[in-house]
Each structure stands twice: as C-alpha cells, then as structure tokens.
C-alpha cells in the first residue's frame, strides 16, 4: 500500500510531546484501515497527532493528547480479556544525511507490506506516520514509526498482543 498524502497540518512538533495511553475511544482520524489479521479484527488509525490501533480488547493510542504530559515509556505491559499486551518505544535522533534515507526505508517497507497504513503530511515527504500489522504465533504484532524532520528524530514502537 502506498503512502497517503494527508490533507491536514502536521501537529506534532517533536517526539517528546507524544504520550502513550490504553483504552481511549477513537479520535477523529485522517485515515483508517480495517483489517483482519489471523482471524482478529484490527483497525489502524492515523491521527492529526499520530496513531491509534484497535486490536481485540486493546485500544492503543500514541499521540499528542490534550492535557496529557508528553513522554513515552520504554516498555509497558497489560493483561486484558485473556490477552497479554507488550509495548516498546524507541526514540532515535539521526545525523542529517541518515534521516532522509531512514524515512525512505520506512516508506518502502510500508508500501511493500500487505497490512500497512502510511500517511505523509504536507510540506515534506519526510513527515510520516506509518503502521504495519501481522500475525505472529498467538497474536498480532504491530510496528509504528513517527518521523520528525525538524529534529531528524524517529519514534519507533513495537507492540505484541498474545493469547494467554
């Protein structure tokens, strides 16, 4: 699936403004992709301020949320309705020459992936939010990338949901 040119301003100003939450309701989305992966319904959502994933009993939000202080945990775990949830986040700052090639790699990866959603914000092809999901063993695994051209920073998340 190729990237979607989003008709909305890029709201995130830097990675440190992102926060993590479970259980939030759906926020207005710029793009949505409904999928069935391994028999489980999954919804990938691009927000004006990053992403939401709904999979089984989990509603994951990584976004700039009003009234919520920014900062992502390195890891988080949760149990819900017979599922184990594992979340991890990594923030990486790149040198000027490496950032553009890393963003191009993310765009290529999502374009070639059968279960992906990639949004490109106006103003620069390097302002991207991308998500992929696939089934591994006993549950879905999804990855996300949030890119910040102004600081050459990429936030990468990896989530695994497993049947207990």
MARDOVO-38926 format. One record per residue: residue in one letter; x negated, y negated, z of N, C-alpha, C, O, CB in turn. Coordinates in steps of 0.2 Angstrom, whole numbers, padded with zeros to 4 digits, always signed. Atoms other than C-alpha are relative to their C-alpha. Glycine has a CB too. Layout:
N
aXYZXYZXYZXYZXYZ
...
//
This chain:
164
x-0004+0006+0000+0000+0000+0000-0004-0006+0000-0009-0007+0004+0005+0000+0006
x+0004+0006+0000-0007-0017-0005+0002-0005+0005+0007-0004+0008+0000-0003-0007
x-0001+0005-0005-0008-0032+0007+0006-0004-0003+0007-0005-0009-0006-0004+0001
x-0005+0005+0001+0007-0043+0008-0002-0007+0001-0004-0008+0007+0007+0002+0004
x+0001+0007-0001+0005-0061+0006+0005-0003+0004+0011-0003+0002-0001-0004-0007
x-0005+0003-0005+0014-0069+0021+0001-0007-0001-0004-0011-0002-0003+0002+0007
x-0002+0007+0001+0023-0085+0019+0002-0003+0007+0007-0005+0008+0007+0000-0004
x+0000+0003-0007+0020-0091+0037-0007-0002+0002-0012+0001+0000+0003+0006+0005
x+0006+0002-0003+0007-0100+0046-0004+0005+0004-0001+0009+0007+0001-0007+0004
x+0004-0005-0004-0007-0091+0054+0000-0003+0007-0003-0008+0008-0008+0000-0002
x-0001+0003-0007-0003-0094+0073-0005+0002+0005-0007-0002+0009+0006+0003+0003
x+0005-0002-0005-0017-0085+0082-0006-0005-0002-0008-0006-0007-0002+0007-0001
x+0006+0005+0001-0032-0097+0085-0006+0004+0001-0012+0002-0001+0001-0006+0004
x+0006-0004-0001-0044-0084+0092+0002+0006+0004+0008+0007+0007-0005-0004+0005
x-0002-0007-0003-0044-0066+0099+0001-0001+0007+0005+0003+0010-0006+0004-0001
x-0001+0001-0007-0044-0072+0117+0007-0002+0002+0009-0002+0008-0005-0004+0003
x-0007+0002-0001-0026-0078+0115+0005+0006+0000+0010+0006+0001+0002-0005-0005
x-0004-0006+0001-0020-0060+0111+0001+0003+0007-0003+0003+0012-0003+0005-0004
x-0001-0004-0007-0011-0051+0126+0003+0007-0002+0005+0008-0008+0005-0004+0004
x-0003-0007+0001-0005-0033+0127+0006+0001+0005+0006-0001+0011-0006+0005+0002
x-0006-0001-0004+0012-0028+0133+0004+0007-0003+0003+0008-0009+0005-0006+0000
x-0004-0006+0002+0023-0012+0133+0007-0002+0002+0009-0005+0007-0002+0007+0003
x-0007+0001-0001+0042-0012+0132+0004-0006-0002+0009-0007+0000+0001+0001+0007
x-0003+0006+0003+0045-0029+0124+0005+0002-0006+0004+0007-0009-0005-0005-0002
x-0004-0001+0006+0060-0030+0112-0003-0002-0006-0008-0005-0006+0007-0003+0001
x+0003+0003+0006+0057-0033+0094+0000-0007-0001+0005-0011+0001+0004+0003-0006
x+0001+0007+0001+0051-0050+0090+0001-0001-0008+0001+0003-0011-0007-0003+0002
x-0001+0002+0008+0055-0059+0073-0006+0002-0003-0012+0000-0002+0002-0007-0001
x+0006-0003+0004+0044-0050+0060-0001-0004-0006+0004-0006-0009+0001+0007+0000
x+0001+0003+0006+0036-0057+0045+0000+0006-0005+0002+0005-0011-0007-0003-0001
x+0000-0006+0004+0035-0039+0038+0001+0006+0004-0001+0006+0010-0006+0001-0005
x-0002-0006-0004+0042-0022+0044-0001+0006-0005+0001+0006-0011+0007+0000+0003
x+0000-0007+0004+0038-0004+0038+0002+0005+0004-0001+0007+0009-0007+0001-0003
x-0003-0006-0004+0049+0010+0044-0003+0006-0003-0003+0007-0010+0007+0000+0000
x+0003-0006+0002+0040+0027+0043+0003+0006+0004+0005+0005+0009-0007+0000+0000
x+0000-0006-0004+0042+0045+0048-0006+0003+0000-0008+0005-0006+0006+0005-0002
x+0007-0003+0000+0026+0052+0053+0000+0006+0005+0002+0006+0011-0006-0005+0003
x+0000-0006-0004+0025+0070+0059+0007+0002+0004+0008+0005+0009-0005+0000+0006
x-0007-0001-0003+0044+0070+0062+0002-0005+0005+0008-0005+0007+0001+0007+0003
x-0001+0006-0005+0043+0054+0073+0001-0006-0004-0002-0008-0008-0005+0000+0005
x-0001+0006+0003+0051+0038+0068-0005-0005+0003-0006-0006+0009+0007-0002+0001
x+0005+0005-0002+0038+0024+0068+0002-0006-0004+0003-0006-0010-0007+0002-0001
x-0001+0006+0004+0040+0006+0064-0006-0005+0002-0008-0006+0007+0007-0004+0003
x+0005+0005+0000+0026-0006+0060+0002-0007-0001+0006-0008-0006-0006+0002-0005
x-0003+0007+0000+0029-0024+0063-0006-0005+0000-0010-0005+0004+0005-0002+0005
x+0004+0005+0000+0019-0039+0058+0003-0006+0002+0009-0008+0000-0003-0002-0007
x-0003+0005-0003+0022-0054+0068-0004-0007-0002-0009-0006-0004+0001+0000+0008
x+0003+0007+0001+0018-0073+0066-0006+0000+0005-0011-0004+0004+0004-0006+0001
x+0005+0000-0005+0007-0069+0081-0002+0007+0001-0003+0009+0007+0002-0003+0007
x+0003-0006+0000+0000-0052+0077+0005+0006-0001+0008+0007-0007-0003+0001+0007
x-0004-0006+0002+0009-0035+0079+0004+0003+0005+0003+0002+0011-0005+0006-0003
x-0004-0004-0005+0022-0023+0087+0000+0007-0004+0000+0007-0010+0007-0003+0001
x-0001-0007+0002+0023-0004+0085+0005+0003+0004+0004+0003+0010-0007+0004-0001
x-0005-0004-0004+0038+0006+0090-0001+0007-0003+0000+0009-0009+0007-0003-0002
x+0001-0007+0001+0035+0025+0091+0003+0004+0005+0000+0003+0011-0008+0001-0002
x-0003-0004-0005+0046+0037+0100+0002-0005+0006+0005-0010+0005-0005+0005+0003
x-0002+0004-0006+0048+0030+0118-0004-0007+0001-0003-0010+0006+0000+0004+0006
x+0005+0005-0001+0034+0017+0116+0002-0006-0005+0003-0006-0011-0007+0002-0002
x-0001+0007+0003+0036-0002+0111-0007-0003+0002-0007-0006+0007+0006-0004+0002
x+0006+0003-0002+0018-0009+0110+0000-0007-0004+0002-0007-0010-0006+0004-0003
x+0001+0006+0003+0015-0027+0107-0007-0003+0002-0009-0003+0007+0006-0005+0003
x+0007+0004+0000-0002-0036+0104+0001-0006-0004+0002-0006-0010-0006+0005-0003
x-0002+0006+0003+0002-0054+0101-0002-0006+0005-0003-0005+0011+0007+0000-0002
x+0001+0006-0004+0000-0072+0107+0008-0001+0003+0012-0003-0001-0002-0006-0004
x-0007+0000-0003+0016-0071+0119+0001-0007+0004-0004-0008+0008+0001+0006+0004
x-0001+0006-0004+0023-0087+0126+0000+0001+0007+0004+0006+0010+0007-0003-0002
x+0000-0001-0007+0020-0089+0144-0004+0006+0003-0004+0007+0009+0007+0001+0003
x+0004-0006-0002+0008-0074+0145-0007-0002-0002-0009-0004-0007+0002+0007-0004
x+0008+0002+0000-0011-0077+0148-0003+0005-0005-0001+0011-0005-0003+0000+0006
x+0004-0004+0005-0022-0070+0134-0005+0004+0003-0007+0003+0009-0003-0004-0005
x+0005-0005-0003-0034-0056+0136+0003+0007-0001+0008+0009+0002-0002-0001+0007
x-0002-0007+0001-0033-0038+0130-0004+0005+0005-0010+0003+0006-0001+0002-0007
x+0004-0005-0004-0038-0023+0141-0004+0004-0004-0002+0005-0010+0005+0004+0004
x+0004-0005+0004-0052-0012+0135+0004+0006-0001+0004+0009-0006-0007+0001+0004
x-0004-0006+0000-0040+0003+0139+0006-0001+0004+0006-0005+0009-0004+0006+0002
x-0006+0000-0004-0023+0006+0145+0003+0007-0001+0003+0010-0006+0005-0006-0002
x-0004-0006+0000-0013+0022+0149+0006+0000+0003+0008-0004+0008-0005+0006+0003
x-0007+0001-0002+0005+0025+0152+0003+0007-0002+0001+0010-0006+0004-0006-0004
x-0004-0006+0002+0017+0040+0153+0007-0002-0001+0010-0006+0003+0000+0005+0006
x-0007+0002+0002+0034+0039+0145+0004+0006-0003+0002+0008-0008+0001-0006-0004
x-0005-0005+0003+0048+0052+0142-0004+0006-0003-0002+0008-0009+0004-0003-0005
x+0004-0006+0003+0036+0067+0140-0006-0002-0004-0008+0003-0008+0005+0004-0003
x+0005+0002+0004+0023+0057+0131-0006-0003+0004-0004-0007+0009+0002-0005-0006
x+0006+0004-0003+0005+0051+0136-0002-0005-0005-0003-0003-0011-0006+0005+0002
x+0002+0006+0004+0000+0034+0129-0007-0002+0002-0008-0003+0008+0005-0006+0001
x+0007+0002-0001-0018+0029+0127-0001-0006-0005-0001-0005-0011-0005+0006-0001
x+0001+0006+0004-0023+0012+0121-0007-0003+0001-0010-0002+0007+0005-0006+0002
x+0007+0003+0000-0040+0004+0117-0001-0006-0004+0002-0006-0010-0005+0006-0001
x+0001+0006+0004-0046-0013+0111-0007-0001+0000-0011+0000+0005+0004-0006+0002
x+0006+0002+0000-0062-0019+0105-0001-0007-0004+0003-0007-0009-0005+0005-0004
x+0001+0007+0003-0067-0037+0100-0007-0001-0002-0012+0000+0002+0002-0006+0005
x+0007+0000+0002-0082-0039+0089-0001-0007-0004+0004-0008-0008-0001+0006-0005
x+0002+0006+0003-0090-0055+0083-0005+0001-0006-0010+0005-0004-0002-0006+0004
x+0005-0002+0005-0099-0054+0066-0004-0006-0003-0002-0011-0002+0004+0003-0006
x+0004+0006+0003-0113-0064+0058+0004-0002-0007+0008+0002-0009-0007+0003-0002
x-0003+0003+0006-0107-0075+0043+0001+0005-0006+0006+0006-0009-0003-0006-0002
x+0000-0004+0006-0112-0063+0029+0004+0007+0001+0006+0010-0004-0007+0002-0002
x-0003-0007-0002-0105-0047+0038+0008+0000+0000+0011+0004-0001-0003+0003+0006
x-0007+0001-0001-0087-0054+0042+0004+0002-0006+0009+0006-0006+0001-0007+0003
x-0004-0001+0006-0081-0055+0024+0000+0007-0002+0005+0009-0005-0002-0005-0005
x+0001-0007+0003-0087-0038+0019+0004+0005+0005+0007+0010+0003-0007+0003+0000
x-0004-0004-0005-0079-0030+0035+0008-0001-0001+0011+0004-0001-0002-0002+0008
x-0007+0001+0002-0062-0038+0031+0002+0003-0006+0007+0006-0007+0001-0008+0000
x-0001-0003+0007-0063-0032+0013+0000+0007+0001+0005+0011-0002-0006-0002-0005
x-0001-0007-0001-0066-0015+0020+0006+0002+0004+0009+0007+0002-0006+0002+0005
x-0006-0001-0003-0051-0016+0031+0006+0000-0005+0010+0004-0005+0001-0005+0006
x-0005+0001+0005-0040-0022+0017+0000+0006-0005+0005+0009-0007-0001-0006-0005
x+0001-0006+0004-0047-0007+0006+0003+0006+0003+0006+0010+0000-0007+0001-0002
x-0003-0006-0004-0043+0005+0020+0007+0000+0000+0010+0006-0001-0003+0000+0007
x-0008+0000-0001-0025+0000+0022+0003+0000-0007+0008+0003-0008+0002-0007+0003
x-0003-0001+0007-0022-0001+0003+0000+0007-0002+0004+0009-0005-0004-0005-0005
x+0001-0007+0002-0028+0017+0001+0004+0004+0005+0005+0010+0003-0007+0002+0000
x-0003-0004-0005-0018+0023+0016+0007+0001-0001+0011-0005-0002-0001-0003+0008
x-0007+0000+0001-0001+0030+0014+0005-0002+0005+0011-0004+0004+0002+0008-0001
x-0004+0002-0006+0006+0024+0031-0003-0006+0003-0005-0006+0008+0001+0005+0005
x+0003+0006-0002+0000+0006+0032+0004-0006-0001+0009-0006-0005-0007-0001-0004
x-0003+0007+0001+0005-0012+0033-0005-0005+0001-0008-0005+0006+0007-0001+0005
x+0006+0005+0000-0007-0026+0029+0003-0007-0002+0006-0008-0008-0006+0002-0004
x-0002+0007+0001-0002-0045+0030-0006-0004-0001-0011-0004+0003+0005-0002+0005
x+0005+0004+0001-0013-0058+0023+0003-0007+0000+0008-0009-0003-0003+0000-0008
x-0003+0007-0002-0010-0076+0030-0002-0005-0005-0008-0004-0008-0002-0002+0007
x+0002+0005+0005-0010-0091+0018-0007-0004+0003-0008-0005+0009+0006-0005-0001
x+0006+0004-0001-0026-0101+0017-0007+0003-0001-0012+0000-0003+0000-0003+0007
x+0006-0004+0001-0039-0087+0017+0002+0007-0001+0006+0010+0003-0005-0002+0005
x-0001-0007+0001-0039-0069+0011-0003+0004+0006-0003+0010+0007-0003+0003-0006
x+0003-0003-0006-0049-0066+0027+0004+0000+0006+0002+0002+0012-0007-0003+0001
x-0004+0001-0006-0035-0070+0039+0005+0006-0001+0010+0005-0005+0004-0007+0000
x-0004-0007+0002-0027-0052+0040+0002+0003+0007-0001+0003+0012-0005+0005-0004
x-0002-0004-0005-0017-0042+0052+0002+0007-0004+0006+0007-0009+0006-0002+0004
x-0001-0007+0003-0017-0023+0047+0001+0005+0005-0001+0005+0010-0006+0001-0005
x-0001-0006-0004-0010-0007+0054+0001+0006-0004+0003+0006-0010+0007-0001+0003
x-0001-0006+0003-0011+0011+0050+0003+0005+0005+0001+0004+0011-0007+0003-0004
x-0003-0005-0004-0002+0026+0057-0001+0007-0003+0000+0008-0009+0007-0001+0003
x+0000-0007+0003-0005+0045+0055+0001+0005+0006+0001+0003+0012-0007+0002-0003
x-0001-0005-0005-0001+0061+0064-0006+0004+0002-0010+0006-0003+0006+0005-0002
x+0006-0004-0002-0015+0070+0074+0002+0005+0005+0004+0003+0011-0006-0005+0003
x-0002-0005-0005-0011+0086+0083+0007+0000+0003+0012+0002+0000-0005+0000+0005
x-0007+0001-0003+0003+0082+0095+0003-0006+0000+0008-0008+0004-0001+0003+0007
x-0003+0006+0000+0007+0065+0091-0003-0005-0005-0008-0004-0008+0000-0003+0007
x+0003+0005+0005+0004+0049+0081-0006-0004+0003-0006-0005+0009+0006-0005-0002
x+0005+0005-0001-0011+0038+0081+0000-0006-0004+0001-0005-0010-0007+0004-0001
x+0001+0006+0004-0012+0020+0075-0005-0004+0002-0008-0004+0007+0007-0004+0001
x+0005+0004+0000-0025+0008+0072+0002-0007-0002+0006-0007-0007-0006+0002-0004
x-0001+0007+0003-0024-0011+0070-0006-0004+0000-0011-0003+0003+0006-0003+0005
x+0005+0005+0001-0035-0025+0065+0003-0007+0000+0008-0008-0004-0005+0002-0006
x-0002+0007+0000-0033-0044+0068-0006-0003-0001-0011-0003+0003+0004-0002+0007
x+0007+0004+0001-0046-0055+0060+0001-0007+0001+0006-0010+0000-0001+0002-0008
x+0001+0007-0001-0051-0072+0064-0005-0004-0003-0011-0004-0001+0000-0002+0008
x+0005+0003+0004-0060-0081+0050-0004-0006+0004-0010-0006+0003+0002-0002-0006
x+0003+0006-0003-0064-0097+0060-0005+0002+0005-0010-0002+0006+0005-0004+0004
x+0005-0002-0004-0074-0087+0073-0003+0006-0002-0008+0009+0002+0003+0001+0007
x+0002-0006+0003-0078-0072+0062+0000+0006+0005-0004+0010+0006-0008-0001-0001
x-0002-0005-0005-0070-0061+0075+0005+0005-0002+0010+0003-0006+0002-0003+0007
x-0005-0006+0001-0061-0044+0073+0002+0003+0006-0002+0006+0010-0002+0005-0006
x-0002-0004-0006-0050-0036+0086+0003+0006-0003+0007+0006-0007+0006-0004+0004
x-0002-0006+0002-0048-0018+0083+0003+0004+0006+0001+0004+0011-0006+0004-0003
x-0004-0004-0006-0035-0007+0093+0001+0007-0003+0001+0008-0009+0006-0003+0002
x-0001-0007+0002-0033+0011+0093+0005+0003+0005+0003+0003+0011-0007+0005+0000
x-0005-0003-0005-0018+0020+0101+0002+0007-0002+0002+0009-0008+0007-0004+0000
x-0002-0007+0001-0014+0038+0103+0006+0002+0005+0006+0000+0011-0006+0005+0002
x-0006-0002-0003+0003+0045+0108+0000+0008+0000+0000+0010-0006+0006-0003-0002
x+0000-0007+0001+0003+0063+0113+0006+0003+0005+0007+0001+0010-0007+0003+0003
x-0005-0003-0004+0017+0075+0119-0004+0003+0006-0009+0006+0005+0003+0006-0004
x+0003-0003-0006+0013+0081+0137+0002+0007+0000+0000+0011+0005+0003-0003+0006
//
